[in-house]
Amino acid sequence: MVESFDLIYEANNIVLVWGGNEGFGNGEAVPEGYIVYRSASPFRENNSGERLAFVEGTRYVDHDPPINMAFYRVEVVF
């Protein structure tokens, strides 16, 4: 499953916002939360990057974003 998220630059922070907790697949599997990762290069197989946080909602604020370009990945946890 591939999902995308909105990336917002707000007050010198990077804000990630993604889809809701409405369930996956047949609607029965509801996520416990999400793990947010950041990397200086695009994510490849077996590359999880730097783990930033576990969040229960669908919004994460990176209060210490890198000066140069970064890539983010959000993984669902059931």
HTML snippet that shows the backbone in 3Dmol.js (N, CA, C, O; Angstrom):
<script src="https://3Dmol.org/build/3Dmol-min.js"></script>
<div id="view" style="width:600px;height:400px;position:relative"></div>
<script>
const pdb = `
ATOM      1  N   MET A   1       0.848  -1.174   0.000  1.00  0.00           N
ATOM      2  CA  MET A   1       0.000   0.000   0.000  1.00  0.00           C
ATOM      3  C   MET A   1       0.895   1.238   0.000  1.00  0.00           C
ATOM      4  O   MET A   1       1.850   1.314   0.772  1.00  0.00           O
ATOM      5  N   VAL A   2       0.596   2.176  -0.837  1.00  0.00           N
ATOM      6  CA  VAL A   2       1.354   3.410  -0.912  1.00  0.00           C
ATOM      7  C   VAL A   2       0.429   4.557  -0.578  1.00  0.00           C
ATOM      8  O   VAL A   2      -0.652   4.688  -1.152  1.00  0.00           O
ATOM      9  N   GLU A   3       0.859   5.382   0.348  1.00  0.00           N
ATOM     10  CA  GLU A   3       0.096   6.575   0.700  1.00  0.00           C
ATOM     11  C   GLU A   3       1.040   7.764   0.630  1.00  0.00           C
ATOM     12  O   GLU A   3       2.255   7.606   0.742  1.00  0.00           O
ATOM     13  N   SER A   4       0.499   8.911   0.453  1.00  0.00           N
ATOM     14  CA  SER A   4       1.325  10.109   0.466  1.00  0.00           C
ATOM     15  C   SER A   4       0.869  11.002   1.615  1.00  0.00           C
ATOM     16  O   SER A   4      -0.201  10.805   2.190  1.00  0.00           O
ATOM     17  N   PHE A   5       1.695  11.978   1.932  1.00  0.00           N
ATOM     18  CA  PHE A   5       1.335  12.912   2.992  1.00  0.00           C
ATOM     19  C   PHE A   5       1.632  14.315   2.524  1.00  0.00           C
ATOM     20  O   PHE A   5       2.411  14.524   1.594  1.00  0.00           O
ATOM     21  N   ASP A   6       1.005  15.277   3.176  1.00  0.00           N
ATOM     22  CA  ASP A   6       1.255  16.678   2.886  1.00  0.00           C
ATOM     23  C   ASP A   6       2.419  17.147   3.748  1.00  0.00           C
ATOM     24  O   ASP A   6       2.492  16.828   4.935  1.00  0.00           O
ATOM     25  N   LEU A   7       3.321  17.901   3.149  1.00  0.00           N
ATOM     26  CA  LEU A   7       4.459  18.459   3.851  1.00  0.00           C
ATOM     27  C   LEU A   7       4.281  19.967   3.868  1.00  0.00           C
ATOM     28  O   LEU A   7       4.148  20.596   2.818  1.00  0.00           O
ATOM     29  N   ILE A   8       4.279  20.543   5.058  1.00  0.00           N
ATOM     30  CA  ILE A   8       4.032  21.978   5.229  1.00  0.00           C
ATOM     31  C   ILE A   8       5.221  22.588   5.966  1.00  0.00           C
ATOM     32  O   ILE A   8       5.704  22.014   6.941  1.00  0.00           O
ATOM     33  N   TYR A   9       5.688  23.728   5.515  1.00  0.00           N
ATOM     34  CA  TYR A   9       6.739  24.461   6.213  1.00  0.00           C
ATOM     35  C   TYR A   9       6.058  25.557   7.006  1.00  0.00           C
ATOM     36  O   TYR A   9       5.442  26.458   6.438  1.00  0.00           O
ATOM     37  N   GLU A  10       6.174  25.473   8.342  1.00  0.00           N
ATOM     38  CA  GLU A  10       5.417  26.378   9.204  1.00  0.00           C
ATOM     39  C   GLU A  10       6.278  26.783  10.400  1.00  0.00           C
ATOM     40  O   GLU A  10       6.703  25.921  11.169  1.00  0.00           O
ATOM     41  N   ALA A  11       6.537  28.057  10.566  1.00  0.00           N
ATOM     42  CA  ALA A  11       7.295  28.597  11.706  1.00  0.00           C
ATOM     43  C   ALA A  11       8.635  27.872  11.900  1.00  0.00           C
ATOM     44  O   ALA A  11       8.976  27.468  13.011  1.00  0.00           O
ATOM     45  N   ASN A  12       9.382  27.714  10.810  1.00  0.00           N
ATOM     46  CA  ASN A  12      10.693  27.046  10.808  1.00  0.00           C
ATOM     47  C   ASN A  12      10.623  25.571  11.169  1.00  0.00           C
ATOM     48  O   ASN A  12      11.641  24.985  11.536  1.00  0.00           O
ATOM     49  N   ASN A  13       9.459  24.961  11.076  1.00  0.00           N
ATOM     50  CA  ASN A  13       9.285  23.536  11.330  1.00  0.00           C
ATOM     51  C   ASN A  13       8.734  22.866  10.080  1.00  0.00           C
ATOM     52  O   ASN A  13       8.082  23.507   9.256  1.00  0.00           O
ATOM     53  N   ILE A  14       9.001  21.577   9.945  1.00  0.00           N
ATOM     54  CA  ILE A  14       8.384  20.773   8.899  1.00  0.00           C
ATOM     55  C   ILE A  14       7.213  20.034   9.530  1.00  0.00           C
ATOM     56  O   ILE A  14       7.383  19.348  10.538  1.00  0.00           O
ATOM     57  N   VAL A  15       6.035  20.166   8.952  1.00  0.00           N
ATOM     58  CA  VAL A  15       4.837  19.511   9.472  1.00  0.00           C
ATOM     59  C   VAL A  15       4.378  18.474   8.455  1.00  0.00           C
ATOM     60  O   VAL A  15       4.168  18.795   7.286  1.00  0.00           O
ATOM     61  N   LEU A  16       4.224  17.234   8.900  1.00  0.00           N
ATOM     62  CA  LEU A  16       3.716  16.157   8.060  1.00  0.00           C
ATOM     63  C   LEU A  16       2.288  15.847   8.488  1.00  0.00           C
ATOM     64  O   LEU A  16       2.004  15.706   9.678  1.00  0.00           O
ATOM     65  N   VAL A  17       1.393  15.743   7.511  1.00  0.00           N
ATOM     66  CA  VAL A  17      -0.009  15.405   7.774  1.00  0.00           C
ATOM     67  C   VAL A  17      -0.406  14.339   6.773  1.00  0.00           C
ATOM     68  O   VAL A  17      -0.201  14.508   5.571  1.00  0.00           O
ATOM     69  N   TRP A  18      -0.982  13.224   7.265  1.00  0.00           N
ATOM     70  CA  TRP A  18      -1.369  12.132   6.369  1.00  0.00           C
ATOM     71  C   TRP A  18      -2.765  11.648   6.689  1.00  0.00           C
ATOM     72  O   TRP A  18      -3.420  12.166   7.593  1.00  0.00           O
ATOM     73  N   GLY A  19      -3.225  10.638   5.936  1.00  0.00           N
ATOM     74  CA  GLY A  19      -4.585  10.116   6.043  1.00  0.00           C
ATOM     75  C   GLY A  19      -4.985   9.711   7.440  1.00  0.00           C
ATOM     76  O   GLY A  19      -4.135   9.560   8.318  1.00  0.00           O
ATOM     77  N   GLY A  20      -6.275   9.535   7.651  1.00  0.00           N
ATOM     78  CA  GLY A  20      -6.832   9.254   8.970  1.00  0.00           C
ATOM     79  C   GLY A  20      -6.720   7.817   9.414  1.00  0.00           C
ATOM     80  O   GLY A  20      -6.169   6.976   8.703  1.00  0.00           O
ATOM     81  N   ASN A  21      -7.248   7.537  10.599  1.00  0.00           N
ATOM     82  CA  ASN A  21      -7.234   6.205  11.210  1.00  0.00           C
ATOM     83  C   ASN A  21      -8.483   5.418  10.879  1.00  0.00           C
ATOM     84  O   ASN A  21      -8.969   4.656  11.715  1.00  0.00           O
ATOM     85  N   GLU A  22      -9.015   5.584   9.678  1.00  0.00           N
ATOM     86  CA  GLU A  22     -10.280   4.943   9.320  1.00  0.00           C
ATOM     87  C   GLU A  22     -10.152   3.447   9.071  1.00  0.00           C
ATOM     88  O   GLU A  22     -11.159   2.776   8.841  1.00  0.00           O
ATOM     89  N   GLY A  23      -8.961   2.921   9.111  1.00  0.00           N
ATOM     90  CA  GLY A  23      -8.760   1.491   8.902  1.00  0.00           C
ATOM     91  C   GLY A  23      -8.149   1.216   7.550  1.00  0.00           C
ATOM     92  O   GLY A  23      -8.193   2.054   6.648  1.00  0.00           O
ATOM     93  N   PHE A  24      -7.589   0.056   7.421  1.00  0.00           N
ATOM     94  CA  PHE A  24      -6.910  -0.335   6.197  1.00  0.00           C
ATOM     95  C   PHE A  24      -7.533  -1.611   5.662  1.00  0.00           C
ATOM     96  O   PHE A  24      -8.205  -2.342   6.389  1.00  0.00           O
ATOM     97  N   GLY A  25      -7.304  -1.866   4.396  1.00  0.00           N
ATOM     98  CA  GLY A  25      -7.816  -3.094   3.794  1.00  0.00           C
ATOM     99  C   GLY A  25      -9.326  -3.113   3.811  1.00  0.00           C
ATOM    100  O   GLY A  25      -9.973  -2.271   3.188  1.00  0.00           O
ATOM    101  N   ASN A  26      -9.883  -4.063   4.514  1.00  0.00           N
ATOM    102  CA  ASN A  26     -11.340  -4.195   4.557  1.00  0.00           C
ATOM    103  C   ASN A  26     -11.973  -3.310   5.624  1.00  0.00           C
ATOM    104  O   ASN A  26     -13.162  -3.449   5.910  1.00  0.00           O
ATOM    105  N   GLY A  27     -11.207  -2.409   6.214  1.00  0.00           N
ATOM    106  CA  GLY A  27     -11.744  -1.482   7.202  1.00  0.00           C
ATOM    107  C   GLY A  27     -11.695  -2.010   8.624  1.00  0.00           C
ATOM    108  O   GLY A  27     -12.094  -1.306   9.552  1.00  0.00           O
ATOM    109  N   GLU A  28     -11.214  -3.236   8.821  1.00  0.00           N
ATOM    110  CA  GLU A  28     -11.178  -3.812  10.161  1.00  0.00           C
ATOM    111  C   GLU A  28      -9.865  -3.546  10.887  1.00  0.00           C
ATOM    112  O   GLU A  28      -9.848  -3.505  12.117  1.00  0.00           O
ATOM    113  N   ALA A  29      -8.773  -3.364  10.163  1.00  0.00           N
ATOM    114  CA  ALA A  29      -7.464  -3.162  10.782  1.00  0.00           C
ATOM    115  C   ALA A  29      -7.244  -1.681  11.053  1.00  0.00           C
ATOM    116  O   ALA A  29      -7.038  -0.898  10.126  1.00  0.00           O
ATOM    117  N   VAL A  30      -7.289  -1.301  12.316  1.00  0.00           N
ATOM    118  CA  VAL A  30      -7.098   0.097  12.706  1.00  0.00           C
ATOM    119  C   VAL A  30      -5.687   0.236  13.281  1.00  0.00           C
ATOM    120  O   VAL A  30      -5.312  -0.531  14.168  1.00  0.00           O
ATOM    121  N   PRO A  31      -4.911   1.183  12.801  1.00  0.00           N
ATOM    122  CA  PRO A  31      -3.527   1.332  13.264  1.00  0.00           C
ATOM    123  C   PRO A  31      -3.431   1.746  14.729  1.00  0.00           C
ATOM    124  O   PRO A  31      -4.273   2.484  15.241  1.00  0.00           O
ATOM    125  N   GLU A  32      -2.370   1.248  15.400  1.00  0.00           N
ATOM    126  CA  GLU A  32      -2.062   1.688  16.762  1.00  0.00           C
ATOM    127  C   GLU A  32      -1.368   3.040  16.730  1.00  0.00           C
ATOM    128  O   GLU A  32      -1.473   3.827  17.671  1.00  0.00           O
ATOM    129  N   GLY A  33      -0.657   3.303  15.639  1.00  0.00           N
ATOM    130  CA  GLY A  33       0.075   4.549  15.488  1.00  0.00           C
ATOM    131  C   GLY A  33       0.970   4.494  14.267  1.00  0.00           C
ATOM    132  O   GLY A  33       0.810   3.635  13.400  1.00  0.00           O
ATOM    133  N   TYR A  34       1.919   5.426  14.209  1.00  0.00           N
ATOM    134  CA  TYR A  34       2.786   5.560  13.044  1.00  0.00           C
ATOM    135  C   TYR A  34       4.205   5.864  13.509  1.00  0.00           C
ATOM    136  O   TYR A  34       4.404   6.540  14.519  1.00  0.00           O
ATOM    137  N   ILE A  35       5.193   5.359  12.764  1.00  0.00           N
ATOM    138  CA  ILE A  35       6.591   5.677  13.028  1.00  0.00           C
ATOM    139  C   ILE A  35       7.068   6.597  11.911  1.00  0.00           C
ATOM    140  O   ILE A  35       6.885   6.303  10.730  1.00  0.00           O
ATOM    141  N   VAL A  36       7.676   7.701  12.292  1.00  0.00           N
ATOM    142  CA  VAL A  36       8.164   8.691  11.328  1.00  0.00           C
ATOM    143  C   VAL A  36       9.685   8.569  11.238  1.00  0.00           C
ATOM    144  O   VAL A  36      10.385   8.570  12.251  1.00  0.00           O
ATOM    145  N   TYR A  37      10.177   8.465  10.002  1.00  0.00           N
ATOM    146  CA  TYR A  37      11.611   8.367   9.729  1.00  0.00           C
ATOM    147  C   TYR A  37      12.037   9.533   8.849  1.00  0.00           C
ATOM    148  O   TYR A  37      11.236  10.101   8.107  1.00  0.00           O
ATOM    149  N   ARG A  38      13.333   9.878   8.951  1.00  0.00           N
ATOM    150  CA  ARG A  38      13.909  10.918   8.094  1.00  0.00           C
ATOM    151  C   ARG A  38      15.247  10.412   7.573  1.00  0.00           C
ATOM    152  O   ARG A  38      15.962   9.696   8.274  1.00  0.00           O
ATOM    153  N   SER A  39      15.582  10.788   6.335  1.00  0.00           N
ATOM    154  CA  SER A  39      16.842  10.375   5.731  1.00  0.00           C
ATOM    155  C   SER A  39      17.362  11.498   4.842  1.00  0.00           C
ATOM    156  O   SER A  39      16.587  12.292   4.309  1.00  0.00           O
ATOM    157  N   ALA A  40      18.671  11.552   4.692  1.00  0.00           N
ATOM    158  CA  ALA A  40      19.284  12.545   3.801  1.00  0.00           C
ATOM    159  C   ALA A  40      19.208  12.122   2.342  1.00  0.00           C
ATOM    160  O   ALA A  40      19.435  12.933   1.444  1.00  0.00           O
ATOM    161  N   SER A  41      18.887  10.844   2.101  1.00  0.00           N
ATOM    162  CA  SER A  41      18.773  10.335   0.733  1.00  0.00           C
ATOM    163  C   SER A  41      17.447   9.595   0.580  1.00  0.00           C
ATOM    164  O   SER A  41      16.826   9.233   1.579  1.00  0.00           O
ATOM    165  N   PRO A  42      17.009   9.368  -0.648  1.00  0.00           N
ATOM    166  CA  PRO A  42      15.735   8.664  -0.847  1.00  0.00           C
ATOM    167  C   PRO A  42      15.744   7.290  -0.173  1.00  0.00           C
ATOM    168  O   PRO A  42      16.781   6.632  -0.093  1.00  0.00           O
ATOM    169  N   PHE A  43      14.587   6.877   0.303  1.00  0.00           N
ATOM    170  CA  PHE A  43      14.473   5.585   0.966  1.00  0.00           C
ATOM    171  C   PHE A  43      14.547   4.467  -0.060  1.00  0.00           C
ATOM    172  O   PHE A  43      13.910   4.527  -1.111  1.00  0.00           O
ATOM    173  N   ARG A  44      15.319   3.467   0.255  1.00  0.00           N
ATOM    174  CA  ARG A  44      15.449   2.272  -0.566  1.00  0.00           C
ATOM    175  C   ARG A  44      15.028   1.088   0.284  1.00  0.00           C
ATOM    176  O   ARG A  44      14.807   1.238   1.485  1.00  0.00           O
ATOM    177  N   GLU A  45      14.916  -0.077  -0.315  1.00  0.00           N
ATOM    178  CA  GLU A  45      14.586  -1.267   0.464  1.00  0.00           C
ATOM    179  C   GLU A  45      15.607  -1.459   1.570  1.00  0.00           C
ATOM    180  O   GLU A  45      16.801  -1.233   1.373  1.00  0.00           O
ATOM    181  N   ASN A  46      15.140  -1.871   2.713  1.00  0.00           N
ATOM    182  CA  ASN A  46      15.975  -2.127   3.890  1.00  0.00           C
ATOM    183  C   ASN A  46      16.681  -0.878   4.411  1.00  0.00           C
ATOM    184  O   ASN A  46      17.691  -0.999   5.104  1.00  0.00           O
ATOM    185  N   ASN A  47      16.188   0.296   4.104  1.00  0.00           N
ATOM    186  CA  ASN A  47      16.751   1.539   4.599  1.00  0.00           C
ATOM    187  C   ASN A  47      15.655   2.291   5.334  1.00  0.00           C
ATOM    188  O   ASN A  47      14.764   2.863   4.705  1.00  0.00           O
ATOM    189  N   SER A  48      15.712   2.295   6.649  1.00  0.00           N
ATOM    190  CA  SER A  48      14.647   2.941   7.402  1.00  0.00           C
ATOM    191  C   SER A  48      14.981   4.370   7.802  1.00  0.00           C
ATOM    192  O   SER A  48      14.097   5.088   8.270  1.00  0.00           O
ATOM    193  N   GLY A  49      16.218   4.805   7.637  1.00  0.00           N
ATOM    194  CA  GLY A  49      16.590   6.165   7.994  1.00  0.00           C
ATOM    195  C   GLY A  49      16.632   6.367   9.499  1.00  0.00           C
ATOM    196  O   GLY A  49      16.680   5.402  10.262  1.00  0.00           O
ATOM    197  N   GLU A  50      16.615   7.608   9.916  1.00  0.00           N
ATOM    198  CA  GLU A  50      16.635   7.966  11.337  1.00  0.00           C
ATOM    199  C   GLU A  50      15.209   7.961  11.873  1.00  0.00           C
ATOM    200  O   GLU A  50      14.337   8.658  11.353  1.00  0.00           O
ATOM    201  N   ARG A  51      14.981   7.174  12.913  1.00  0.00           N
ATOM    202  CA  ARG A  51      13.642   7.135  13.516  1.00  0.00           C
ATOM    203  C   ARG A  51      13.459   8.397  14.350  1.00  0.00           C
ATOM    204  O   ARG A  51      14.222   8.657  15.280  1.00  0.00           O
ATOM    205  N   LEU A  52      12.433   9.180  14.004  1.00  0.00           N
ATOM    206  CA  LEU A  52      12.190  10.437  14.699  1.00  0.00           C
ATOM    207  C   LEU A  52      11.197  10.296  15.835  1.00  0.00           C
ATOM    208  O   LEU A  52      11.399  10.853  16.914  1.00  0.00           O
ATOM    209  N   ALA A  53      10.107   9.542  15.598  1.00  0.00           N
ATOM    210  CA  ALA A  53       9.060   9.484  16.619  1.00  0.00           C
ATOM    211  C   ALA A  53       8.036   8.401  16.315  1.00  0.00           C
ATOM    212  O   ALA A  53       7.905   7.946  15.179  1.00  0.00           O
ATOM    213  N   PHE A  54       7.312   7.998  17.360  1.00  0.00           N
ATOM    214  CA  PHE A  54       6.105   7.191  17.224  1.00  0.00           C
ATOM    215  C   PHE A  54       4.956   8.123  17.572  1.00  0.00           C
ATOM    216  O   PHE A  54       4.951   8.728  18.644  1.00  0.00           O
ATOM    217  N   VAL A  55       3.985   8.246  16.681  1.00  0.00           N
ATOM    218  CA  VAL A  55       2.841   9.120  16.938  1.00  0.00           C
ATOM    219  C   VAL A  55       1.554   8.325  16.800  1.00  0.00           C
ATOM    220  O   VAL A  55       1.459   7.420  15.972  1.00  0.00           O
ATOM    221  N   GLU A  56       0.558   8.670  17.620  1.00  0.00           N
ATOM    222  CA  GLU A  56      -0.730   7.996  17.559  1.00  0.00           C
ATOM    223  C   GLU A  56      -1.678   8.680  16.593  1.00  0.00           C
ATOM    224  O   GLU A  56      -2.611   8.053  16.092  1.00  0.00           O
ATOM    225  N   GLY A  57      -1.454   9.943  16.328  1.00  0.00           N
ATOM    226  CA  GLY A  57      -2.318  10.685  15.418  1.00  0.00           C
ATOM    227  C   GLY A  57      -1.785  10.660  14.002  1.00  0.00           C
ATOM    228  O   GLY A  57      -0.963   9.812  13.653  1.00  0.00           O
ATOM    229  N   THR A  58      -2.250  11.583  13.195  1.00  0.00           N
ATOM    230  CA  THR A  58      -1.860  11.641  11.785  1.00  0.00           C
ATOM    231  C   THR A  58      -1.155  12.959  11.460  1.00  0.00           C
ATOM    232  O   THR A  58      -1.303  13.514  10.372  1.00  0.00           O
ATOM    233  N   ARG A  59      -0.386  13.438  12.434  1.00  0.00           N
ATOM    234  CA  ARG A  59       0.347  14.692  12.264  1.00  0.00           C
ATOM    235  C   ARG A  59       1.640  14.603  13.061  1.00  0.00           C
ATOM    236  O   ARG A  59       1.651  14.138  14.200  1.00  0.00           O
ATOM    237  N   TYR A  60       2.724  15.054  12.449  1.00  0.00           N
ATOM    238  CA  TYR A  60       4.011  15.090  13.129  1.00  0.00           C
ATOM    239  C   TYR A  60       4.693  16.404  12.783  1.00  0.00           C
ATOM    240  O   TYR A  60       4.675  16.837  11.631  1.00  0.00           O
ATOM    241  N   VAL A  61       5.298  17.040  13.791  1.00  0.00           N
ATOM    242  CA  VAL A  61       6.042  18.280  13.585  1.00  0.00           C
ATOM    243  C   VAL A  61       7.516  18.005  13.849  1.00  0.00           C
ATOM    244  O   VAL A  61       7.891  17.595  14.948  1.00  0.00           O
ATOM    245  N   ASP A  62       8.350  18.231  12.837  1.00  0.00           N
ATOM    246  CA  ASP A  62       9.800  18.100  12.976  1.00  0.00           C
ATOM    247  C   ASP A  62      10.324  19.462  13.419  1.00  0.00           C
ATOM    248  O   ASP A  62      10.478  20.374  12.606  1.00  0.00           O
ATOM    249  N   HIS A  63      10.595  19.590  14.714  1.00  0.00           N
ATOM    250  CA  HIS A  63      11.034  20.868  15.275  1.00  0.00           C
ATOM    251  C   HIS A  63      12.509  21.152  15.012  1.00  0.00           C
ATOM    252  O   HIS A  63      12.988  22.257  15.267  1.00  0.00           O
ATOM    253  N   ASP A  64      13.221  20.162  14.504  1.00  0.00           N
ATOM    254  CA  ASP A  64      14.643  20.335  14.223  1.00  0.00           C
ATOM    255  C   ASP A  64      14.958  19.820  12.818  1.00  0.00           C
ATOM    256  O   ASP A  64      15.769  18.906  12.664  1.00  0.00           O
ATOM    257  N   PRO A  65      14.323  20.399  11.789  1.00  0.00           N
ATOM    258  CA  PRO A  65      14.559  19.908  10.429  1.00  0.00           C
ATOM    259  C   PRO A  65      15.976  20.240   9.972  1.00  0.00           C
ATOM    260  O   PRO A  65      16.546  21.245  10.397  1.00  0.00           O
ATOM    261  N   PRO A  66      16.548  19.399   9.106  1.00  0.00           N
ATOM    262  CA  PRO A  66      17.892  19.681   8.596  1.00  0.00           C
ATOM    263  C   PRO A  66      17.890  20.909   7.693  1.00  0.00           C
ATOM    264  O   PRO A  66      16.857  21.286   7.139  1.00  0.00           O
ATOM    265  N   ILE A  67      19.049  21.522   7.555  1.00  0.00           N
ATOM    266  CA  ILE A  67      19.175  22.711   6.712  1.00  0.00           C
ATOM    267  C   ILE A  67      19.055  22.329   5.241  1.00  0.00           C
ATOM    268  O   ILE A  67      18.433  23.048   4.459  1.00  0.00           O
ATOM    269  N   ASN A  68      19.650  21.198   4.864  1.00  0.00           N
ATOM    270  CA  ASN A  68      19.584  20.736   3.484  1.00  0.00           C
ATOM    271  C   ASN A  68      18.346  19.870   3.272  1.00  0.00           C
ATOM    272  O   ASN A  68      17.529  19.711   4.179  1.00  0.00           O
ATOM    273  N   MET A  69      18.214  19.325   2.098  1.00  0.00           N
ATOM    274  CA  MET A  69      17.057  18.509   1.749  1.00  0.00           C
ATOM    275  C   MET A  69      16.988  17.250   2.607  1.00  0.00           C
ATOM    276  O   MET A  69      18.016  16.684   2.981  1.00  0.00           O
ATOM    277  N   ALA A  70      15.752  16.814   2.916  1.00  0.00           N
ATOM    278  CA  ALA A  70      15.535  15.584   3.667  1.00  0.00           C
ATOM    279  C   ALA A  70      14.363  14.831   3.059  1.00  0.00           C
ATOM    280  O   ALA A  70      13.501  15.417   2.405  1.00  0.00           O
ATOM    281  N   PHE A  71      14.347  13.538   3.282  1.00  0.00           N
ATOM    282  CA  PHE A  71      13.257  12.676   2.846  1.00  0.00           C
ATOM    283  C   PHE A  71      12.598  12.098   4.095  1.00  0.00           C
ATOM    284  O   PHE A  71      13.278  11.753   5.062  1.00  0.00           O
ATOM    285  N   TYR A  72      11.277  11.994   4.068  1.00  0.00           N
ATOM    286  CA  TYR A  72      10.536  11.470   5.209  1.00  0.00           C
ATOM    287  C   TYR A  72       9.762  10.226   4.788  1.00  0.00           C
ATOM    288  O   TYR A  72       9.335  10.094   3.641  1.00  0.00           O
ATOM    289  N   ARG A  73       9.593   9.321   5.745  1.00  0.00           N
ATOM    290  CA  ARG A  73       8.772   8.136   5.526  1.00  0.00           C
ATOM    291  C   ARG A  73       7.941   7.910   6.778  1.00  0.00           C
ATOM    292  O   ARG A  73       8.434   8.062   7.896  1.00  0.00           O
ATOM    293  N   VAL A  74       6.673   7.544   6.585  1.00  0.00           N
ATOM    294  CA  VAL A  74       5.775   7.248   7.696  1.00  0.00           C
ATOM    295  C   VAL A  74       5.309   5.812   7.534  1.00  0.00           C
ATOM    296  O   VAL A  74       4.767   5.443   6.492  1.00  0.00           O
ATOM    297  N   GLU A  75       5.523   4.988   8.579  1.00  0.00           N
ATOM    298  CA  GLU A  75       5.101   3.588   8.546  1.00  0.00           C
ATOM    299  C   GLU A  75       3.957   3.389   9.536  1.00  0.00           C
ATOM    300  O   GLU A  75       3.985   3.908  10.652  1.00  0.00           O
ATOM    301  N   VAL A  76       2.970   2.641   9.115  1.00  0.00           N
ATOM    302  CA  VAL A  76       1.833   2.330   9.983  1.00  0.00           C
ATOM    303  C   VAL A  76       2.202   1.162  10.884  1.00  0.00           C
ATOM    304  O   VAL A  76       2.891   0.233  10.461  1.00  0.00           O
ATOM    305  N   VAL A  77       1.735   1.214  12.140  1.00  0.00           N
ATOM    306  CA  VAL A  77       1.963   0.142  13.115  1.00  0.00           C
ATOM    307  C   VAL A  77       0.609  -0.392  13.551  1.00  0.00           C
ATOM    308  O   VAL A  77      -0.247   0.360  14.019  1.00  0.00           O
ATOM    309  N   PHE A  78       0.423  -1.703  13.392  1.00  0.00           N
ATOM    310  CA  PHE A  78      -0.842  -2.329  13.810  1.00  0.00           C
ATOM    311  C   PHE A  78      -0.656  -3.055  15.112  1.00  0.00           C
ATOM    312  O   PHE A  78      -1.604  -3.647  15.629  1.00  0.00           O
TER     313      PHE A  78
END
`;
const viewer = $3Dmol.createViewer("view");
viewer.addModel(pdb, "pdb");
viewer.setStyle({}, {cartoon: {color: "spectrum"}});
viewer.zoomTo();
viewer.render();
</script>
